[in-house]
Amino acid sequence: MRESTKDESRIGRRIVRCPRHVRHVLIVVSLCGFGVCWAGAGAAPALAVVPSPPPGAPALQSAPSSLVGLDPELPSGVVSASSAPGSTWTPDKAIYGTASINDIAVTGADGTTIRVDEIYPTTASGLPAAGRFPVLLTMTPYGKGQGGSSSPGSAASPSAGAVTGGADNYLAQRGYIEVVEDVRGTGDSSGSWGLFDPIEQQDAIKVLDWAAKLPHSDGRVGTFGPSYLGIDQMLLAGAVGRHSPLKAIFPMVTANDIYRDTSFMGGLLDFEFSETYLGLTAEGNTTNPISDTASDPELLSDLAGIEADHVSGLASYHAATTANVLSGGDEAYDQSYWQDRNPQNVINRIVANQIPAYLVGGEFDIFQNGEPINYAELQNAWDGRSSTAPMLSSQRTTGRYQLVVGPWEHLNGSSVDVDPLELEWFDTWLKHERTGMARTPTPLHYYDLGSGQFDETSTYPFAKAVPTRLYFGAGGTLTGSAPRAGASGTLPVSVPPIPGVGGTLTGTTLPATASDTLVWSPSGAACGRPIDQWSMGGISVPAGTAGLLAPCASDDRLSQTGPWATSYTSAPFPHAKTVAGPITATVYASSTTSETELVAELEDVTPSGASYPLTEGALLGSLRAVNQSRSWTAGGMTLLPYHPYTKASARPVQTGKVTEYQIQIFPTLVTIGAGDRLRLTLSTTDTPHLTPLPAQLPELAGGVYTIERSASAPSSLTVELLQPGAP
């Protein structure tokens, strides 16, 4: 057992080791040095945003730091809506203290030693509390550390905790045993690590069965934790049997399809996240055992073997995976390697195993695409429908599967203060308390970026949303009128001034030709939402915590300049409308090269001209094939195109031939205010987020694309629109 050291702060909820956790989650600035890694019992104070957002800006830009900072508070209305009206459940008092037994050896699937910490309830005297308790398990690759102790009542108030998960005193002091596992090849566990290696689930089943049989366990087990820990929960819930001790899960910021959600976008490598993540995971998995040994001498005799396993495994895994992807091998496609690791493929088994799941996601999370799909698939499976179909607007739903999506990136989405919600969830399914959570009529809780409110609803795609097609027009317009054959003439355009760039273009007329030109570029303006989102909030989270308007993430006009970008903007909305759910850009284009790269960014343009980035999508031209049976359509329009992204589906772009590209743009929920405009920016680069593979670069170099917007090739944007308040 180890007490807090000088680089730790014990708070009511978790033990927070700030430098180590910050290092693991890839924050591109030192948050502790930035003054935001405090360990107080509450969130940061709500500050006024500086400078003030422009008139007409989405409400998110004025959101308080208590919602968008490092440790967001979950609004009480979301917690209330997670239960049926009239629920009278209230949290128990924190009557227990806690103590821990560290580095317990559990035999894994193939005899490998898996180490865990057990944190258990105690009396005021420090003795184990009498009675039997449910167990909560977390499985982490980031190092479980060493458990500590707490006194009864020290976790009386909820508070956000470590973004990499771990023990939660708020839950333990209310009658739960907690077990924190180092997955194989990480922390203090032996063996070799591989990204979501299927054998991790077999190890976890062994730990699960061991935990259910602890002396003070009542035999029921739940799981919780964010990111990797959340994905592991989904995979475990699909791997166990119907009569497993696992009875409920609470995964936060969790993928549905790891390949298309995060590792790649539209078939293009997400270099910013993927390669950096592998590098930092390697660093953590070699240093964590050494630091833990310093506080647990009993591990010293095993240290050499653990380090040898980790170094050998990491070297072979990282080298092989990197080489495979960069050479265009099978791992560069959505094939067996990724399919074996995808939560989507176990959704039906989770429901068949009768394991309820409460999901938490973020609109700017690295798993933004997959989180609402997870929800829809769980609800579909429960309702006996095809899990991969879009939900029906009249479909019955259950509170057994819920999702809250907030205005969060991956970093703060991992540390949302969900203590009371988690407690209610586990009290419902592990202690059988009558909370009303299973009967809520609104199991989907989705933040509207424009209104600044959570919409309480039930189906995804959103009920009452109307599929709407907006066509690319002359002079960079986006209009509801389809192109007419033989249209000609000129159209005036006005380009608003861009801060930091001299000059404006006004009163200019352009010919109403039926095409626009883009030039492929290996790099462009990096100042935009993607560089923040795929660094997991490295810009916006520190800014939001300090009450500052985040640069780049709040206005991306600089990224719209250059021959590699062109924008299409609607007329001002006469009345507020809500863009809701999945989005598709259908682009007809010809190219001078045998490969193409297209990136589509959706923006809300205020009357001042500020361009707020909402969401994006991308597509590598050779992977443009669409599986119609897996795509979501409505009213004859494609809402969510499903690209196989397999090697067999790849085919070169025919130079000079007009080709259709259906670009999946990740979902959003945003009310566009009256007077604001909707903009789609089409470009050929998104650095450093997306990086073509080495073999693709010669096929892209020198590419000139002609974007068609004629009657025979009507490029368009498809969105679903709601009247505000309709969900």
N, C-alpha and C positions, 0 to 999 in steps of 0.2 A: 504494500500500500504506500502511496506517495502523496504528500501534501503539495500545495501549490509552491512553485518556485518563482524566481523573480520575473520570468517572462510569461507567467500565467496570471489570470484573474478569475477567481471563483465567483460565479454568479448563480442566481437561483436556478437557472435552467441547466447549463452545461459548464464543463471546464473548457475555457477558451484559450488555446495556445495561439495567439494571434500571428506571430511571424510564420509559424509552420503552416497554418491553414491558409494564410494568404498566399504562400508560395505554391501550395497545391492547386489552387483554383485559378492560377494564371493571371492574377490582377496585374495590369501593365504599369500601375503606379503603386507605390508602397502606401497602402491604406493606413497602416499604423502610423507612418510618418506624416500622413495627410491629416491625422487627428481624428479619424473616424472609427478606430478600433476600440472604442470604449467598452467597458464591461459593466455598465450600470444596469440597474434592475428594470429599465424601461428603454424605449426607443429614443432616438435623437429628438431634440425639440423640433417642432414644426416651424420652419423658417420661411419668410417671404422670398420668392424667387427673384434673383438679381441677375441680369437686368429684367425688367418686366417683359413678359412675352408680348408680341404685337397684337393689336385688336384682331379678333377672329381666330386666334391660335387655338388649337385643341386644348381642352381643359387640362389634359395631362401636363402641359407645360407649366401650369400653375399649381400642380399638385404639391402638397406639403412633404417635407422630408420624412415624416412619419409613414408615408405611403410608398415613396420611391427611393428612400435612402438605403443604407446598408442593411438595416434590420427593420423591414416593413411591418407595420401593425395591420392585422387583418380586421377590416371593419366589422363591427358587431352585427350589422345587418346581414352580412354573408353567413356568419355563424348561426344567426336565427333562422335564415332561409334554408339552412341545411337540415332542419327538422320540420316536422309537420306543425302547422299552426296550433297553438295551445300547449306546446311542450313546456313542462315545468322542471326539466332536469337542470340541476346546478352542480358545479364542480364540488367534489369533496374537499375538505380542508387538508392541508399538508401536515398530517399527523405523525409521519414517520421521518426518521433520519435515514441516512444511507451509509453503507460501507461496501468495500469491494474486495474480491479475490482476483488477482491479476495473473495473466499469462498461463491460464489453465490449458493443458494440452488435451486436445480432443482428436481422436483418430479419424482422418478423412477417408475419402472414398477408396483410395488405393493404398492406404496405410500411411499417407503423408500426415505429418503433425500439423494440425490447425490450432492456433492459439486464440483464446478468448479471454475477455474480462467479464466477471459477473458482478453486477451492482445490485445489492439487495436491500430491502427495507429493514431498518433497525429501530429499537427503542431509544429513548433519551440516553440510556446508559451505554449504547453502542452494541447491545446484544441483538442477534437476529430477531425480528418481530415474529410473534406467534401467528400461526395460521398458514394458509396456502394462497398463493398469488399467481395471476397470469404472468407470462413471460413476454417481453418485447425484445426482438432480435434485430440488430443491424449488422450488415456485412459490408465492410469498407476496404478499399485498396489503398487508402491514404494514411494508414497507421492509426490503430485504435488508441495508442498511447497507454497511459497507466491510469486506472480508475482512482478515485479519491473517496472522501467521506463528506457528509453534510449533516447538519443538525436538524431536528424536526422543525418545520415551519420556515426554514431558510428559503424555500422555494414557494412561499405563499403566493407570490405574484408571478404571472407568466412573463417570459422575456425571450427574445430571439436568441439563437445560439449559433454554434459553429456551422459554417457552410458545408463542412465535410461530414456532418452527422456526429454520432457518438452518443454517450450516455445522456439522459435527460432527467435531471433531478425532480423537475416538476411532476413527471409521471411516476417516478419511483417513490416519491414521498406521498403519493396517493394510492399506494398499494400495488406496485408492479415490480417484478424482478426484471432487470435488463441484462442482456448478453450482447457484447460487442465483439465481433469476429474480424480478425485480419484474414482476408481471403488469401488463398494459397499464393506463395511467391511474393507476398507483401508483408510489411510490418514485421511481426515476430513469428509468422507462420513459415513453415518450410515449403519446398517445392518451387516450381517455376510459374511465373505469372504470364497470362495471355489475356487480351482484351475480351472480357465476358466469355472466357473459355468455358465450354459446356461442362467441364468437370467441376467448375465452381458450384454448380447447382447440386451435384452429387455430394460434394463436401458439405454444402449448406443443409442438405437433408439429414446428414449425420449429426451436425450441430443442433439442428432443430429437434431431432429425436432425443438427443442428450439433454437439451434445455428443458424439454417437456417432462423429463424424469428427475429434475433437480429435487432435493429433499423438500423444499418449501413451494414447489410448483404445483399448480392445480391441473396441469396437463394441457392448458390452452395457451397458444402462442400467436402473437401478432408481430408484424415487422413495420419498420418505419425508416426514413432517411431520404436524402435528396440525391439526384443525379445518378452516378454509378450505383449508389446504394438503392435508388428507386428502381432502376432497370433490373438489378439483381432480384428485387422483390417480385417483380412481374414474372421473371423467368422462373423463380422458385415456386411461385403460386401455380405456374403451369406444369411444373415438374413433379409436384407431390401428388398423392392419390386423394380420392374422395374422403377418406377417413384419416387424413393427416392431422397432426396437432395444430397445423396452421389454420387459423380461423378468420383473420382479417389482415389487410395490408394498407399502408398509408404512404404511397410513393409520391415524391415531389420532383418536379422538373424532369420528366421521364420520357424517353423516346418511344416511338411506335415502330419505326423502321430506321435503324441507325444509319444505314447507307444514305437514304434520301433525306433524312431529317437533318443530319449534321456532317457526316464524314464527306459527303459529296452533296452538291446542289445541282440538279439538272444534269448529272453525269460529270460535272467539273469538280476537281479535288478542292475541298475546303482546307487549304494549306494553313491558313491562319490558326485554325483550331486544331486540326488533326495532328500535324507534325509537332507542333509545340506541346500538345498534351502528352504525346508519347515521350518526348524528351524530359518533361518535368516529372512524369510518373516514374521514369527510370531513376531520376535523382532521388525522389522520395523513398523508393523501395530499397535503395542501398544505404541511405542515411538513417532511416527510422529505426532499424534494429540496433544500431550503435547507440542512438540517444536513449532508447528504452532500456538498454543494458546498464546504462549508467545509474538508473534508479531501481533496477531489479537484478542484483548480482547473480541470482539463480539462473538467469539466461546466459551468463557469460560462457559457460561450458558449451552451449549450443550455438554461440554467435558465429563461429567460423563456418560451421555447416550451413547455417541460414544464409550468411553472406555469399557463400559459394553457390548455393542454389539460386539466389536472386541474381547475382551477376551473370551466371551462365545462362539462366533463362531469359533475362532481359536482353542480353547481347544477341542471342539467337532469334528471339521473337522480334525485337525491334529491327534488326538488320534484315531479316527475312521479309517482314511485312512492308518495310519501306522499299526494299528492292522490288518486291512483287508489284506494289502499287505504281511506283515510278516507271517501271518497265512496261506497264499496261497489262500485267498479268490478271489472273482471275479475280483478285481482290480489288481491282479497279472497277469491277462491275458488281451489280447487285445479285450475286450468285451464292453458292452454297456457304462460303465463309460468313457472309453477312446474314443469310437466311437462318443459319444455325444460332444466331445471336439476337434475332429480332423478337421483341415482345409481341408484335402483331401475330406471330405464328403460334402463340400460346393463349390468345384471348379466349377462344372457345373452351379451352381446358380450365382456365381460371373460373369461368362461369360454371362449367360442369362440376368443378370441385367445390362449388358453393362458397367461394371466398370473396367477401365484399372488398371493394377498393375505393378509397377516397384519394383523388388525384389533385395535385396542385401544379399549375403551369404559369408561364409568363408570355405576354404578347411579343416580347423581344428576347425570349429565351432561345438558346441554341436548339431546343426541341419544340419550338413554336409550331411547326407543321404537324407534329405527331400527337401532341397532347389532346386536342379536341377529337382527333381520329380515334385515339384510345377510348375516349368517352363514348363516341358513337358506336364503336365496335363492341364494347362491353354491354351497352344498352341493347344493341341488336341481338347479341348472343343470348341475353337474358329473355328477350321477347321471341326467340325462336326464329329470327330472320337471318339472312346471310350477313355475317359480321362485317363484311367489307362494303356493303351497300350504304348509300346515304340514308339517314333516318327519315321516316315519314313525319309530316307535320302533325298528324293525328296519332302518332305512335304512343302506346302506353310506356311509361318509364317507371323506374324503381329508384328509391334512395339508397339501395345497396351499392350503386355505382354513381359517384359524384365527381365533379370537377370544378375547381375554381381557377380562373385565368385572370391574373392581375397585370398591372402595368410594369412588369418586372423583367429584368435580364436574368441570366443564369445565376449570377452571383447573389443578388438579393432575393431572387426566387427560391434559392436554396436555404435562405435564412429567414423566411417569413415567420413571424410569431404565430404559430399554429397550436401552441400548447393547449388552450381550452378546447379547440376543435379536435385535436388528436385525442385528448382525454375523453371527450364525449363519444368519439368514434370507437375507441377501444372499450369504454364502459358498455357501449351498446352490444358489441359482438363478443367480447371476452368475459364480461361480467353480467351480461343479459339484463342490463338496466333498461327501463322503458323510457327512451329518449325521444322517440318519434322520428329518428333519422331515416329509418327504412321507409317512412310514409311521406316524406316531403314531396310536394307537387313540383318543386323547382330544384332538381338535382344539378343543374348547370348554372354556374355563377360566373358571368363573363364581364370584364371591365370594358366600358365604352371609352375609348381614348378621347373622343370629342366631347362627350357630356361630363366625363369625370365620375360617372356612377356605375355601379355594378348592375347589370341586367340579370334578373332572376328568371330563368327560363328552363326548358326541358329538352329540346331537340337540337341536333346539329346535323345538317345545316339548319339555320334558324327558321322557325315557323313564320309564315306570312311574308318571308322575303321574296321579292319579285326579281327573277333573272332579267338583267338589262344589258343590252349590247351597245357600246359606244364606239364609234368608228373613227379611225385616224382620218383627219381631213387636211386640206391645204393650209399652209401657214401655221402648222403646229397645233391645229384644233382637234378637239375630241368632241364628237357630236353624236346625237341619237339618230341622225339621218344617214342612211346608207349611201355610198357613192353612186352617182348616176352616170350611165354611159355617155361619153362625149362631153362631160362637164369641162368648162374652160373659164378663163378670166383671171382676175387678180384678187388678192385678199389682203387687207391691211393687217399688219402685226405690230405689237408693241412689246418690247422686252424690258422688264423692270430692271432698275439698277441693281448691281450686285456689290455688296459691301467689299471694299478692298480692291475692286476692279474698276478702273476708270471708264467713263463713257456709257452712254445708253443708246439704244436703237429704237427710234420712235417714228411713226408716220411712214414707215417703209412699206412698199408693196412688193409682194412676191407672186410669181406666176402660179396659178392653180394647177400645177402639174400633178400627175397621179403617182408620184413616187418621191422618196427622199433618199439621201445617201449617207451611209455610215462607213467609217474606216476602222478596221480592226487595229487595236493597239495593245501592246503587252502590258501597259500600265496607264493609269488615269489619275484623276484627283482622288486621293484617299480619304478626303474629308467628307464623310457621310455616315449614315446609320450603320452600314455593315461593319466598319472597322471597330465600332463600339460593341455591337451585338455579338460578333464572333470572337471578341476578346472577353466575352461574358459580362460586359458592363464596365470595362476598365475606364471609360470616360464618364458615362452618365451616372454610375453609382456614386463615385466620389462627389460629382457635381450635385446630384440630388441630395446627398447627405449634408452638404454644406449650403444648400439652398441656392445653388447657382444654376443658370441656364446652360445646359451642356453644349459645348461647341460641337459642330459637325452633326451631332445627333439631333439637333433642334432646327437646323436649316442647312439643306444640302445643295444650294444653288451652284456652288463652285463645282460640284461633281457633274453638273448638267452642261458644262462648257466643253468645247473641243470638238474636233471632227469625229470623235468616237461616240458622241452622244447626240440624241435628238429628243425633244419633248413634245407631247401632245396634251393640250390643256382644254378643259371644258369651259363653257361660259359660267359666270357666277350662278350658283344655285339660288333660285328665287325663294325656296323654302328649304329648311333643314332636311337632309336625308341621311340615313344610316347605311354605310357600306358594311355588309355583314357576311362573314364566312369566307369560303374559298373563292379564288379569283383566277381568271385565265386571260393571258394576252395571246391572241391568235395573230401571228405575224406571217405575212406572205412576203418572201424576199428571194432575190437571186444573189449569187456570190461569185466572185472571180476565183475563189479557192475551194478546195475539196473538203474543207472543214469550216464551221462557223461557231462563234460564241456570241450568244445574246443574253443580256441581263436586263430585266424589267423592274423598275422601282416605282411604287405608287406613292403619291404625295398629296398633301392637303395644302393648297396655296391660299394664303390669307389675302385680304384686300391690300395689304402693304406690299405684297409680292414675296413675302417670306414663304419658303417651301419646306414644309414639315414632312420628313420621310416616315412613311407608315409601315411598309412591308416590301419585300422584293422576291423575285424568283429568277431562275436562269435556265439555260438549256444549251448543251453541246449539240451542234447540228447533226452529227452522225448518230446520236441516240434519240432522234426525234420520233421514232416509231411509237404509236399509241395503242394500248390494249383497251379497246372500246368496252369490253365486258367489265373491266375493273374501274373505268372512268365514271365520274359522277356527272350526270346530265339532267337538265330540267328545261322544259319549254323549247326543246330542240337546240339548246345551247350547252356547251361543255363548261361545267363549273370547276371540275378538278380532273385534268387529264392524267391518266396513269401510264407512265412510260416504263417499259420493262427494265431498261438500263442493263440488259445482259449483252454479252459479247455476240450472241447469235442475232440479237435485234439490231446491232450496229450496221450502218451502211453509209458509204461516203456521200457527201453532198455533190450533186451534179452541177458543175460550174455553168453559170449562165441560165440555169433553169429556175423558174419561179417555184418555190417550195414552201409548203405550209409548215410552220413551227408553232406548236401549242405549248406555251410557257406556263408552267404551274407557278403562280404567285402565292406565297404562304398566306394563311388566313388572317383576317383582322376584324375588329368591330370598332367602328369609328363614325360618329355623327359629324357630317360635314355641315357646318353652319350656313345659314343664309348669307349670301355674299361671297362665300369661299368658293374655290374652284378645285376640281379634281384633276390631277396631272399624272400622266404615265411618262416616265423617262426611259427610253430604250438606249442601251449602250452596248459596247463590245468588250468591256473590261470591268473588273471589280477587284482591284488589288488593294490590300494583300489577301483579301478573303478567298477569292477563287483563283486557282492557278492551273492552267493546262498542263498536262503531262509532257515530258520532253519530246515524245514521239509526235505529239499533236502540234507542237510549235511550228515546225516547217509547213504543216498543212494550213495553219492559220495566217502565217506571215504574209503581209501584203494584201490581205483580203479587203475588198471593197464590196459592201452590201447595198443593194437597191431595195428599199422598203416600199412595197407596193400598197397603194390605197385606192385602187380602181374598182369599178363595178365587178370585174372578173376576179379580182384578188383583193377583197375588202379587209385589210388588217383591222383588228378591233380589240377592245377590252371588254371582257364579260365580268360583271359584278352582280351581286344580289343586293337590292335596295329595300330598306324598311322605312316606314314612317317612324320617326322617333317615338319610343315608348311601346312599339308594337310587340317586342318579345315579352 
